[in-house]
């Protein structure tokens, strides 16, 4: 792949200049190792799209060289694309116990469990993948069982940090392996690949442990039922909710499919401790005194179909929020979700609830799982890389991370701020970025993967903005004479009863267009349709300044 067969090549197929759909690739000679395979949720411009995953064209073309997919942790933006990836490329997956538990849920849903090789690893594991050997180190994040990865190659060691922060007092006792990181740095790191999500935020990330005291305080003060919404995958946060409920003698109900699934995996594998008899079914909530119940639910990001959104609009079948109940949002909105979260908070206030929301500093209910500037600088100082590739962030975050790297000793010019598809080649200990490979987004729409492209999305946008006009016309088979119609049917364009003159003029124009073509002895259907679309389109834009989708339907008798 590289400039010669012994080049070390590093690139991303997702996760650079964006938050989500992470996928990174390390290649040496004929050995390819993939790191993570995430999904990303679409914004409102991608109408009907359910998920965005990386374009894996390059990997499909080189599938005989792929040795493994290694997963750093179990967040959706790192595992969400795995089922779709496996349907095209069946490769062994290496991940920790908890991460594999979450991956197995996805594989069961897609009926891929039987055909997939899953290998459990931990921070002490060592694996050989052709000419690349791999070892690991433990990092702290907002989900259990997270790993950083060291790739030992003939060109030197490459370190991928995974998502991390330095939490010196983690509530689950999973400490960052700082001594091991220092050893790795002393052995020499040719390239460090490190996440940049909070590269703009000064200081150190607060410890997750601070949440527990604030949570307990809120539980003590609360009257009525307590509703808490957080990321289902934040198992430490879930355990702190459980602990606060135990101390205040409340039963706990789980609402939302992902919350039930993730907590189930965490309990089964020993990552959450919930006493027997404490969990109740959502349908039982109203059987208890309000002061004796807490409800843990999904929807902290304002997702329309998640439990919190349905509760806020009074549409949850078995449970309702009443005046005096307390609602705690123990997560901050991901950029882009602020409007949806605000809508839910407004609805909660309308229901008369006491709502605790806002950033962690104001409420003490949320801290980030991603390192702030001092965390990032500490990682760079421990690893002492020759070259640096900031990832997992938008361009400004990558730029800030570059400045941090230079402030702690990475040479000016040795940081590569790349785009998805840009390849950094390392040869004879010198890194260069001179070439790119195909990369981009693949859209998942229902059961279809990659079937919806820009043309389909453009049609959907046109329909959503200006509607559709269907023109039905019956022509004679022999001489293309109009037998019946035209009839114009408007959907999302104009209200027919208020625009009868406009529709009459459309029908007159259609007749004129068809008769003019007949006079010129033009009888091909596609030409007739194109001319109808052109003449009606020009007329409608002149009259309404709108461009509805025009769909001529010609019936031949």
C-alpha positions in Angstrom: 0.0 0.0 0.0 2.7 2.5 1.0 5.6 3.9 -1.0 7.2 0.5 -0.5 6.0 -2.7 1.0 7.6 -2.0 4.4 6.0 1.3 5.0 3.9 1.9 8.1 0.7 3.6 7.1 -1.9 5.3 9.4 -5.2 6.8 8.4 -8.8 7.3 9.5 -12.0 6.3 7.7 -14.1 8.2 10.2 -13.6 10.3 13.4 -11.6 13.3 12.1 -13.2 16.7 11.7 -16.3 15.1 13.3 -17.6 13.6 16.6 -18.7 10.1 15.7 -18.3 7.1 13.4 -14.8 6.4 14.6 -12.6 4.1 12.5 -8.8 4.1 12.3 -6.5 1.9 10.4 -2.9 0.8 11.0 -1.1 -1.0 8.1 2.3 -2.5 7.9 3.3 -4.4 4.7 0.4 -6.9 4.2 -1.1 -6.6 7.7 -4.1 -4.3 8.4 -5.5 -3.7 11.9 -8.7 -1.7 12.3 -9.5 0.3 15.5 -13.2 0.8 16.3 -16.1 0.8 13.9 -18.6 3.5 15.0 -21.8 5.0 13.9 -23.0 8.6 13.9 -26.6 9.9 14.1 -27.7 12.1 11.2 -28.8 15.7 11.5 -32.1 17.0 10.2 -30.8 17.6 6.7 -30.4 13.8 6.1 -34.1 13.0 5.8 -35.0 9.4 6.6 -31.4 8.3 7.3 -31.1 6.2 10.5 -27.3 6.0 10.9 -24.1 7.1 9.2 -21.2 4.6 9.1 -17.7 4.8 7.5 -17.2 4.0 3.8 -15.1 0.9 3.9 -14.3 0.6 0.1 -10.6 0.5 0.7 -11.0 -2.3 3.3 -13.2 -4.3 1.0 -10.5 -4.1 -1.7 -7.8 -5.3 0.7 -9.9 -7.7 2.8 -7.3 -10.5 2.6 -4.9 -8.3 4.6 -7.2 -7.5 7.5 -6.1 -9.3 10.6 -8.5 -7.9 13.3 -10.9 -5.3 14.4 -9.9 -4.0 17.9 -12.5 -2.1 19.8 -11.3 0.5 22.5 -14.6 0.7 24.3 -18.4 0.3 24.0 -19.8 3.7 23.1 -22.1 3.9 20.1 -19.7 6.1 18.1 -17.1 3.2 18.4 -19.3 0.1 18.0 -22.4 1.3 16.1 -21.2 0.4 12.7 -20.0 -3.2 13.6 -23.0 -5.2 12.4 -23.0 -3.5 9.0 -19.2 -3.9 8.7 -19.4 -7.6 9.5 -22.0 -8.2 6.8 -19.4 -7.2 4.3 -16.1 -8.2 6.1 -16.1 -11.0 8.6 -13.0 -10.4 10.7 -12.2 -11.4 14.3 -13.2 -8.8 16.9 -11.0 -8.1 20.0 -12.5 -6.2 22.9 -12.9 -6.3 26.7 -15.6 -8.2 28.5 -18.1 -5.3 28.9 -17.5 -4.0 25.4 -18.1 -7.5 24.0 -21.3 -7.7 26.0 -22.6 -4.6 24.2 -21.4 -5.8 20.8 -23.1 -9.1 21.3 -26.4 -7.3 21.8 -26.0 -5.7 18.4 -24.9 -9.0 16.8 -28.0 -10.8 18.2 -30.2 -8.1 16.8 -28.7 -8.6 13.3 -28.4 -12.4 13.7 -24.6 -12.4 13.3 -23.6 -14.0 16.6 -22.9 -17.5 15.3 -20.6 -16.4 12.5 -18.5 -13.9 14.3 -15.3 -14.6 16.2 -15.2 -12.6 19.4 -12.0 -12.6 21.5 -11.9 -11.2 25.0 -8.9 -9.0 25.9 -7.8 -6.9 28.9 -5.0 -4.5 29.7 -2.5 -7.4 30.1 -3.3 -9.1 26.8 -0.7 -9.4 24.0 -1.7 -10.5 20.5 0.3 -11.1 17.3 -1.3 -10.0 14.1 1.2 -10.8 11.3 4.1 -8.4 11.6 2.2 -6.2 14.0 2.1 -7.2 17.7 -0.3 -5.4 20.0 -0.4 -4.7 23.7 -2.8 -2.5 25.8 -3.1 -0.2 28.7 -6.0 0.8 30.9 -7.7 4.3 30.6 -10.5 6.0 32.5 -13.6 7.1 30.5 -17.4 7.3 31.1 -17.9 3.6 30.4 -16.2 0.6 32.0 -13.4 -1.5 30.5 -11.7 1.1 28.2 -8.3 0.5 26.6 -5.5 2.4 24.9 -3.6 0.3 22.3 0.1 0.0 21.5 1.0 -1.3 18.0 4.6 -2.6 17.9 5.8 -2.5 14.3 9.2 -2.7 12.7 9.0 1.1 12.1 8.4 1.8 15.8 5.5 1.9 18.3 2.2 3.5 17.5 -0.1 4.4 20.4 -3.9 5.0 20.0 -5.2 6.4 23.3 -8.9 5.5 22.9 -11.2 8.0 24.6 -9.8 8.9 28.0 -9.4 11.3 31.0 -7.2 11.0 34.0 -9.7 10.3 36.8 -7.5 9.8 39.9 -10.5 8.8 42.1 -12.7 6.7 39.8 -15.8 5.4 41.6 -15.4 1.9 40.1 -11.7 1.6 41.0 -10.6 1.4 37.4 -7.5 3.6 37.5 -5.6 4.9 34.5 -2.5 2.8 34.1 -0.1 5.8 34.4 3.0 3.8 35.2 2.5 1.6 32.1 2.0 4.6 30.0 5.3 6.1 31.2 7.0 2.8 30.4 5.6 2.8 26.9 6.8 6.4 26.5 10.3 5.4 27.7 10.4 2.6 25.1 9.8 5.2 22.4 6.6 6.2 20.5 7.0 7.0 16.8 3.3 8.2 16.4 0.7 9.1 19.1 -2.9 9.1 18.0 -5.0 10.9 20.6 -8.5 12.1 21.1 -9.3 15.9 21.0 -12.9 16.2 22.2 -12.2 18.6 25.0 -9.0 20.2 23.7 -10.6 23.7 24.1 -11.4 23.3 27.8 -8.8 24.4 30.3 -7.8 22.5 33.4 -8.3 18.9 34.5 -11.5 16.9 34.0 -13.4 16.6 37.3 -13.7 13.1 38.8 -16.8 11.1 38.3 -16.8 10.5 42.1 -18.1 14.1 42.7 -21.4 13.1 41.1 -22.3 10.7 43.9 -22.5 13.3 46.7 -24.6 15.7 44.5 -26.9 12.8 43.5 -27.5 11.8 47.1 -28.2 15.4 48.1 -30.8 15.7 45.3 -32.4 12.4 46.4 -32.7 13.6 50.0 -34.3 16.9 49.0 -36.7 15.4 46.4 -40.4 15.1 47.1 -42.5 12.8 44.9 -41.0 10.5 42.3 -37.5 11.1 41.0 -36.7 10.7 37.2 -33.0 10.6 36.2 -31.9 10.5 32.6 -28.3 9.8 31.6 -26.4 7.8 29.0 -27.2 4.1 29.4 -23.5 3.3 28.9 -22.3 5.5 31.8 -22.3 2.6 34.2 -20.5 4.5 36.9 -23.3 7.1 36.8 -25.9 4.4 36.9 -24.2 2.8 40.0 -24.3 6.2 41.7 -28.0 6.5 41.0 -28.5 3.0 42.5 -26.4 3.9 45.6 -28.5 7.1 46.1 -31.7 5.1 45.8 -30.5 2.6 48.3 -29.6 5.3 50.9 -33.0 7.0 50.5 -34.9 3.7 50.5 -36.4 4.0 46.9 -37.2 1.3 44.5 -35.7 1.7 41.0 -37.4 1.3 37.6 -35.6 1.3 34.3 -37.3 2.8 31.2 -36.0 2.6 27.6 -34.7 -0.3 25.7 -31.0 0.7 25.7 -31.1 1.4 29.5 -32.6 -2.0 30.2 -30.2 -3.8 27.8 -27.0 -2.1 29.0 -27.8 -2.4 32.7 -28.6 -6.1 32.1 -25.2 -6.7 30.5 -23.5 -4.7 33.3 -25.3 -6.7 36.0 -24.6 -10.0 34.3 -20.9 -9.3 34.0 -20.4 -7.8 37.4 -20.0 -4.1 36.5 -23.1 -2.9 38.5 -24.3 -4.1 41.8 -28.1 -3.8 42.4 -29.5 -5.5 45.4 -32.2 -8.2 44.9 -35.7 -6.8 45.0 -34.7 -3.3 44.3 -35.6 -3.2 40.5 -39.2 -2.9 39.7 -41.1 -3.0 36.3 -42.2 0.3 34.9 -45.8 -0.8 35.2 -45.4 -1.1 38.9 -44.3 2.5 39.5 -47.7 3.9 40.4 -48.3 1.1 42.9 -45.7 2.6 45.3 -45.7 5.9 47.2 -44.1 8.6 45.0 -41.4 9.1 47.7 -40.4 5.4 47.4 -39.6 5.3 43.7 -36.9 6.5 41.3 -37.0 6.0 37.6 -33.8 5.8 35.5 -34.5 6.4 31.8 -32.9 7.1 28.4 -33.4 10.3 26.4 -30.9 12.8 27.9 -30.1 14.0 24.4 -33.8 14.8 23.5 -34.3 11.9 21.2 -38.0 12.1 20.1 -38.8 8.4 20.7 -36.7 7.9 23.9 -38.4 7.5 27.3 -37.7 11.0 28.6 -39.2 12.7 25.6 -42.4 10.6 25.8 -42.6 11.3 29.5 -42.3 15.0 28.9 -45.2 15.0 26.5 -47.4 12.7 28.7 -47.2 9.9 26.1 -45.5 7.1 28.2 -48.1 4.4 28.7 -47.3 3.2 32.2 -45.6 6.1 34.0 -46.4 9.8 34.3 -44.7 12.9 35.7 -46.9 14.8 38.2 -46.4 18.2 39.8 -43.8 18.1 42.5 -41.8 15.2 41.0 -38.1 15.8 40.4 -36.4 15.3 37.0 -32.6 15.2 36.9 -30.7 15.4 33.6 -27.4 13.8 34.4 -25.8 14.5 31.1 -25.0 17.6 29.0 -26.3 18.0 25.5 -24.0 16.8 22.7 -23.5 19.7 20.3 -26.5 19.9 17.9 -28.9 18.4 20.4 -29.4 21.6 22.5 -32.8 22.5 20.9 -34.3 19.1 21.5 -33.1 19.0 25.1 -34.5 22.5 25.7 -37.9 21.5 24.4 -38.0 18.6 26.9 -37.0 20.8 29.8 -39.7 23.3 28.9 -42.3 20.4 28.8 -41.1 19.2 32.2 -41.7 22.6 33.8 -45.1 22.7 32.2 -45.9 19.5 33.9 -45.0 21.1 37.2 -41.8 19.1 37.8 -38.7 20.3 39.7 -36.0 20.1 36.9 -32.3 19.9 37.7 -30.4 20.5 34.5 -27.4 22.4 33.1 -23.7 21.8 32.9 -21.8 19.8 35.6 -20.3 22.9 37.2 -23.8 24.4 38.0 -25.6 21.2 39.1 -22.9 18.7 39.9 -24.8 16.1 38.0 -22.5 15.6 35.0 -18.8 15.5 34.3 -17.2 14.7 31.0 -15.6 11.4 30.2 -13.1 13.2 27.9 -9.8 14.8 29.0 -9.5 18.6 29.3 -6.3 20.3 28.3 -4.2 19.2 31.3 -5.3 15.6 30.8 -4.2 15.8 27.1 -0.9 17.4 28.0 -0.2 14.6 30.6 -0.8 11.9 28.0 1.5 13.7 25.5 4.2 14.1 28.3 4.0 10.4 29.3 4.1 9.1 25.7 6.8 11.6 24.4 5.9 10.9 20.7 8.1 11.9 17.7 5.0 12.5 15.6 1.4 13.3 16.7 -2.0 12.8 15.0 -4.9 14.4 16.9 -8.3 12.7 16.2 -11.9 12.5 17.4 -12.8 16.1 17.1 -13.8 19.0 14.8 -11.0 21.0 13.1 -10.7 23.7 15.8 -10.3 20.9 18.5 -7.6 19.3 16.5 -5.9 22.6 16.1 -6.0 23.3 19.8 -4.6 19.8 20.5 -1.7 20.6 18.1 -0.9 23.7 20.1 -1.0 21.7 23.4 1.4 19.1 21.8 3.9 21.7 20.8 3.7 23.3 24.3 4.9 20.0 25.9 7.7 19.3 23.4 6.4 17.8 20.1 8.4 19.5 17.4 6.7 22.1 15.3 5.9 20.4 12.0 5.6 16.9 13.5 1.8 17.1 14.0 -0.5 16.0 11.2 -4.0 17.5 11.2 -5.5 15.2 8.6 -8.9 14.5 7.0 -10.6 11.2 6.8 -8.8 9.3 4.0 -5.5 11.2 4.4 -2.6 8.7 4.9 0.4 9.3 7.1 3.2 7.1 5.9 6.2 6.3 8.2 9.4 5.1 6.5 12.8 4.9 8.0 11.4 6.8 11.0 10.3 9.7 8.9 6.5 10.5 8.6 4.9 12.1 5.6 1.4 12.9 4.5 1.3 12.9 0.7 -1.6 10.8 -0.4 -5.2 9.8 0.3 -7.5 6.9 -0.1 -11.3 6.8 -0.7 -13.3 7.7 2.3 -16.7 9.2 3.2 -20.1 8.5 4.6 -22.3 5.4 4.1 -26.0 6.0 4.9 -28.1 3.3 6.6 -31.8 3.7 5.8 -34.0 1.0 7.3 -32.6 -2.3 5.9 -30.7 -0.5 3.1 -27.0 0.2 3.6 -25.4 2.6 1.0 -28.4 2.6 -1.2 -29.4 6.2 -0.4 -27.0 8.7 -2.1 -27.0 12.4 -2.7 -29.6 12.2 -5.5 -32.2 10.5 -3.3 -31.5 12.9 -0.4 -31.9 15.8 -2.8 -35.3 14.5 -3.9 -36.3 14.1 -0.2 -35.2 17.7 0.5 -37.2 19.0 -2.4 -40.3 17.1 -1.3 -39.9 18.3 2.3 -39.4 21.9 1.2 -41.8 22.5 -1.8 -43.9 19.3 -2.0 -45.0 17.4 -5.1 -47.3 18.0 -8.1 -48.6 14.8 -9.8 -50.0 15.3 -13.4 -52.1 12.4 -14.7 -52.7 12.2 -18.4 -54.3 9.6 -20.6 -53.1 9.5 -24.2 -54.1 7.5 -27.3 -51.7 4.7 -28.1 -52.0 5.2 -31.8 -51.6 9.0 -32.3 -50.6 10.3 -28.8 -53.8 12.4 -28.7 -55.1 13.4 -25.2 -58.1 11.2 -24.3 -58.6 12.3 -20.7 -57.1 14.8 -18.4 -54.8 16.3 -17.5 -55.6 16.1 -13.8 -53.2 17.8 -11.3 -52.8 16.4 -7.8 -51.0 18.5 -5.2 -49.2 17.0 -2.1 -47.5 19.5 0.2 -47.3 22.1 -2.6 -50.6 24.1 -2.6 -54.1 23.7 -1.0 -56.2 22.8 -4.1 -59.4 24.6 -3.1 -57.5 27.9 -2.6 -55.6 27.6 -5.9 -58.1 26.4 -8.5 -57.0 29.1 -11.0 -53.3 28.0 -10.7 -54.2 24.4 -11.3 -56.4 25.2 -14.3 -53.5 27.1 -15.8 -51.2 24.1 -15.2 -53.6 21.8 -16.9 -53.9 24.2 -19.9 -50.1 24.4 -20.1 -49.8 20.6 -20.1 -52.4 20.3 -22.9 -50.6 22.9 -25.0 -47.2 21.2 -24.4 -48.5 17.8 -25.5 -50.4 19.2 -28.5 -47.2 21.2 -29.6 -45.2 18.0 -29.5 -47.8 16.1 -31.4 -47.8 18.8 -34.1 -44.0 18.3 -34.4 -44.6 14.5 -34.6 -42.6 13.9 -31.3 -44.2 10.8 -29.6 -41.6 9.4 -27.2 -42.9 9.2 -23.6 -39.7 10.4 -22.0 -39.5 13.5 -24.2 -43.2 14.3 -23.5 -42.6 13.9 -19.7 -39.4 16.1 -19.8 -41.2 18.9 -21.7 -44.1 18.8 -19.3 -41.7 19.0 -16.3 -39.8 21.9 -17.9 -42.7 24.0 -18.9 -44.7 23.5 -15.7 -41.6 24.0 -13.5 -40.8 27.3 -15.2 -44.3 28.5 -14.9 -44.6 27.6 -11.2 -41.3 29.2 -10.2 -42.4 32.4 -12.0 -45.8 32.4 -10.2 -44.9 31.0 -6.7 -41.0 31.1 -6.4 -41.2 27.4 -5.4 -39.9 24.3 -7.1 -42.1 21.3 -6.3 -41.2 17.9 -7.5 -43.2 17.4 -10.8 -44.3 13.9 -11.5 -46.0 13.3 -14.9 -47.9 10.0 -15.1 -48.9 9.0 -18.7 -51.5 6.3 -19.2 -51.7 4.8 -22.7 -55.0 3.5 -24.1 
